[in-house]
Amino acid sequence: MQHIGLIVSEDDGLAFRRVGEMFQRWYKKHGGLAERPGHDLQLYDKLANIDPKIAERYLTAWQYQKDGFSNYSGVALEVREVFTSLLHTLAPNEEVIKQPGFKFEKDRNGNELSTPTRAQRVGYILRQSSKDSRKPVVSDFKVLEALCEKLAQEVSNAYGEANKRTHTTATREEAYPVLKQMESILARLISNTTE
């Protein structure tokens, strides 16, 4: 490549730089190696078993990450929607509200909310999965509640970060950690809800 003038050697010959735009255009169109998917295939399958639309949004978030955009806030938007859709699917309003001792939380102004919060939905999902006799059971209620609280906080933080990135310009470097954090949380959230 150096011999025919497509690249030039930098300083010590260990780094190379392309020359001109024509090769870059050709390489983008024809030269890429077969890519390994960036997303987690098992997680995608589990999401597809829960709801194919959620799995597609998850895949769309990863696709946005691969494409050459100047603003990656679309990744954050999809992450936010994956969380919202999954929580509403696994923890519907009426089921969460029916739980013993359920109380609507209050907003920052002290007004009672009319729907369960993300934290309440996460708690519902984890409690339901711990009741399933085919799955490992967390026998200590305090441990289960601590897990619920920790994961609910992570979901809220991840959702808040995705929401912030949705409304600002996000770079590819900022979008990637949002995707990986989403995967980590989703894996723990749905680990006991699917076969």
SULUR-V861752 format. One record per residue. N is the residue number from 0. SS is DSSP state (alpha for helix, beta for strand, coil for the rest). PSI is psi in whole degrees, -180 to 180 (999 if undefined). D_LAST is the distance of its C-alpha to the last C-alpha in Angstrom with 2 decimals. Layout:
n=N ss=SS psi=PSI d_last=D_LAST
n=N ss=SS psi=PSI d_last=D_LAST
This chain:
n=0 ss=coil psi=-39 d_last=50.58
n=1 ss=coil psi=-38 d_last=53.11
n=2 ss=coil psi=-37 d_last=55.82
n=3 ss=coil psi=5 d_last=55.44
n=4 ss=coil psi=18 d_last=55.21
n=5 ss=coil psi=-29 d_last=51.59
n=6 ss=beta psi=160 d_last=50.98
n=7 ss=beta psi=149 d_last=53.31
n=8 ss=beta psi=140 d_last=53.03
n=9 ss=beta psi=155 d_last=52.99
n=10 ss=coil psi=-91 d_last=55.01
n=11 ss=coil psi=6 d_last=54.11
n=12 ss=coil psi=6 d_last=52.56
n=13 ss=coil psi=-12 d_last=49.03
n=14 ss=beta psi=149 d_last=48.08
n=15 ss=beta psi=153 d_last=48.63
n=16 ss=beta psi=139 d_last=49.09
n=17 ss=beta psi=157 d_last=49.01
n=18 ss=coil psi=125 d_last=52.21
n=19 ss=coil psi=172 d_last=52.38
n=20 ss=coil psi=-24 d_last=49.90
n=21 ss=alpha psi=-44 d_last=50.01
n=22 ss=alpha psi=-40 d_last=47.91
n=23 ss=alpha psi=-44 d_last=45.32
n=24 ss=alpha psi=-44 d_last=44.95
n=25 ss=alpha psi=-45 d_last=44.69
n=26 ss=alpha psi=-42 d_last=42.13
n=27 ss=alpha psi=-35 d_last=39.89
n=28 ss=alpha psi=-39 d_last=40.06
n=29 ss=alpha psi=-17 d_last=40.03
n=30 ss=alpha psi=-6 d_last=39.74
n=31 ss=coil psi=142 d_last=36.28
n=32 ss=coil psi=156 d_last=34.20
n=33 ss=coil psi=125 d_last=30.96
n=34 ss=coil psi=140 d_last=28.65
n=35 ss=coil psi=137 d_last=25.33
n=36 ss=coil psi=142 d_last=23.05
n=37 ss=coil psi=-24 d_last=23.21
n=38 ss=coil psi=164 d_last=19.78
n=39 ss=coil psi=115 d_last=16.54
n=40 ss=alpha psi=-40 d_last=15.01
n=41 ss=alpha psi=-41 d_last=11.42
n=42 ss=alpha psi=-42 d_last=11.84
n=43 ss=alpha psi=-45 d_last=13.44
n=44 ss=alpha psi=-41 d_last=10.71
n=45 ss=alpha psi=-42 d_last=8.24
n=46 ss=alpha psi=-39 d_last=11.39
n=47 ss=alpha psi=-34 d_last=12.25
n=48 ss=alpha psi=-32 d_last=9.30
n=49 ss=alpha psi=-52 d_last=10.56
n=50 ss=coil psi=116 d_last=14.15
n=51 ss=alpha psi=-30 d_last=15.89
n=52 ss=alpha psi=-36 d_last=18.91
n=53 ss=alpha psi=-42 d_last=17.36
n=54 ss=alpha psi=-39 d_last=16.13
n=55 ss=alpha psi=-38 d_last=19.71
n=56 ss=alpha psi=-40 d_last=21.28
n=57 ss=alpha psi=-46 d_last=19.41
n=58 ss=alpha psi=-39 d_last=20.74
n=59 ss=alpha psi=-40 d_last=24.11
n=60 ss=alpha psi=-44 d_last=24.43
n=61 ss=alpha psi=-36 d_last=24.11
n=62 ss=alpha psi=-41 d_last=26.50
n=63 ss=alpha psi=-38 d_last=29.01
n=64 ss=alpha psi=-35 d_last=28.90
n=65 ss=alpha psi=-31 d_last=29.95
n=66 ss=coil psi=158 d_last=32.72
n=67 ss=coil psi=77 d_last=36.21
n=68 ss=coil psi=161 d_last=36.78
n=69 ss=coil psi=-18 d_last=39.34
n=70 ss=coil psi=122 d_last=37.11
n=71 ss=coil psi=24 d_last=33.38
n=72 ss=alpha psi=-21 d_last=32.96
n=73 ss=alpha psi=-33 d_last=30.81
n=74 ss=alpha psi=-49 d_last=28.06
n=75 ss=alpha psi=-39 d_last=28.28
n=76 ss=alpha psi=-45 d_last=28.38
n=77 ss=alpha psi=-40 d_last=25.11
n=78 ss=alpha psi=-47 d_last=23.46
n=79 ss=alpha psi=-43 d_last=24.88
n=80 ss=alpha psi=-33 d_last=23.65
n=81 ss=alpha psi=-48 d_last=20.04
n=82 ss=alpha psi=-49 d_last=20.13
n=83 ss=alpha psi=-50 d_last=21.98
n=84 ss=alpha psi=-44 d_last=19.86
n=85 ss=alpha psi=-45 d_last=16.51
n=86 ss=alpha psi=-39 d_last=18.16
n=87 ss=alpha psi=-29 d_last=19.77
n=88 ss=alpha psi=-47 d_last=16.70
n=89 ss=alpha psi=-21 d_last=14.56
n=90 ss=coil psi=74 d_last=17.81
n=91 ss=coil psi=149 d_last=20.33
n=92 ss=alpha psi=-55 d_last=23.91
n=93 ss=alpha psi=-34 d_last=24.48
n=94 ss=alpha psi=-41 d_last=21.47
n=95 ss=alpha psi=-43 d_last=22.38
n=96 ss=alpha psi=-32 d_last=26.02
n=97 ss=coil psi=-11 d_last=25.49
n=98 ss=coil psi=142 d_last=24.29
n=99 ss=coil psi=134 d_last=27.00
n=100 ss=coil psi=8 d_last=29.41
n=101 ss=coil psi=135 d_last=28.34
n=102 ss=coil psi=138 d_last=31.25
n=103 ss=coil psi=137 d_last=31.67
n=104 ss=coil psi=170 d_last=32.51
n=105 ss=beta psi=151 d_last=35.72
n=106 ss=coil psi=-175 d_last=36.39
n=107 ss=coil psi=-24 d_last=38.85
n=108 ss=coil psi=2 d_last=41.76
n=109 ss=coil psi=6 d_last=40.81
n=110 ss=coil psi=139 d_last=39.79
n=111 ss=beta psi=133 d_last=36.90
n=112 ss=coil psi=160 d_last=33.94
n=113 ss=coil psi=-4 d_last=32.82
n=114 ss=coil psi=158 d_last=29.08
n=115 ss=coil psi=151 d_last=26.59
n=116 ss=coil psi=170 d_last=26.58
n=117 ss=alpha psi=-41 d_last=23.82
n=118 ss=alpha psi=-42 d_last=24.00
n=119 ss=alpha psi=-36 d_last=23.65
n=120 ss=alpha psi=-44 d_last=20.58
n=121 ss=alpha psi=-46 d_last=18.91
n=122 ss=alpha psi=-43 d_last=19.99
n=123 ss=alpha psi=-47 d_last=18.59
n=124 ss=alpha psi=-47 d_last=15.06
n=125 ss=alpha psi=-39 d_last=15.20
n=126 ss=alpha psi=-41 d_last=16.87
n=127 ss=alpha psi=-43 d_last=14.43
n=128 ss=alpha psi=-29 d_last=11.45
n=129 ss=alpha psi=-17 d_last=13.93
n=130 ss=alpha psi=-18 d_last=14.71
n=131 ss=coil psi=118 d_last=11.39
n=132 ss=coil psi=-18 d_last=12.62
n=133 ss=coil psi=-12 d_last=9.49
n=134 ss=coil psi=159 d_last=9.35
n=135 ss=coil psi=134 d_last=12.54
n=136 ss=coil psi=134 d_last=15.15
n=137 ss=coil psi=106 d_last=17.84
n=138 ss=coil psi=-26 d_last=20.75
n=139 ss=coil psi=116 d_last=23.47
n=140 ss=alpha psi=-39 d_last=23.79
n=141 ss=alpha psi=-38 d_last=25.93
n=142 ss=alpha psi=-44 d_last=23.42
n=143 ss=alpha psi=-45 d_last=20.70
n=144 ss=alpha psi=-37 d_last=23.34
n=145 ss=alpha psi=-41 d_last=24.40
n=146 ss=alpha psi=-44 d_last=20.91
n=147 ss=alpha psi=-48 d_last=20.79
n=148 ss=alpha psi=-42 d_last=24.29
n=149 ss=alpha psi=-48 d_last=23.78
n=150 ss=alpha psi=-38 d_last=20.75
n=151 ss=alpha psi=-40 d_last=22.53
n=152 ss=alpha psi=-41 d_last=25.61
n=153 ss=alpha psi=-42 d_last=23.88
n=154 ss=alpha psi=-46 d_last=22.48
n=155 ss=alpha psi=-43 d_last=26.00
n=156 ss=alpha psi=-45 d_last=27.68
n=157 ss=alpha psi=-41 d_last=25.58
n=158 ss=alpha psi=-43 d_last=26.10
n=159 ss=alpha psi=-42 d_last=29.77
n=160 ss=alpha psi=-44 d_last=30.16
n=161 ss=alpha psi=-41 d_last=28.60
n=162 ss=alpha psi=-43 d_last=30.82
n=163 ss=alpha psi=-44 d_last=33.84
n=164 ss=alpha psi=-26 d_last=33.22
n=165 ss=alpha psi=-34 d_last=32.84
n=166 ss=coil psi=9 d_last=36.36
n=167 ss=coil psi=177 d_last=38.00
n=168 ss=coil psi=125 d_last=38.39
n=169 ss=coil psi=139 d_last=35.62
n=170 ss=coil psi=167 d_last=36.08
n=171 ss=alpha psi=-40 d_last=33.60
n=172 ss=alpha psi=-30 d_last=33.80
n=173 ss=alpha psi=-31 d_last=32.92
n=174 ss=alpha psi=-36 d_last=30.03
n=175 ss=alpha psi=-49 d_last=28.18
n=176 ss=alpha psi=-32 d_last=27.56
n=177 ss=alpha psi=-42 d_last=26.34
n=178 ss=alpha psi=-45 d_last=23.65
n=179 ss=alpha psi=-37 d_last=22.63
n=180 ss=alpha psi=-42 d_last=22.64
n=181 ss=alpha psi=-46 d_last=20.43
n=182 ss=alpha psi=-43 d_last=17.84
n=183 ss=alpha psi=-46 d_last=18.06
n=184 ss=alpha psi=-46 d_last=17.69
n=185 ss=alpha psi=-42 d_last=14.85
n=186 ss=alpha psi=-42 d_last=12.80
n=187 ss=alpha psi=-34 d_last=13.60
n=188 ss=alpha psi=-39 d_last=13.32
n=189 ss=alpha psi=4 d_last=9.80
n=190 ss=coil psi=-34 d_last=8.42
n=191 ss=coil psi=8 d_last=7.61
n=192 ss=coil psi=-10 d_last=7.02
n=193 ss=coil psi=160 d_last=3.77
n=194 ss=coil psi=999 d_last=0.00
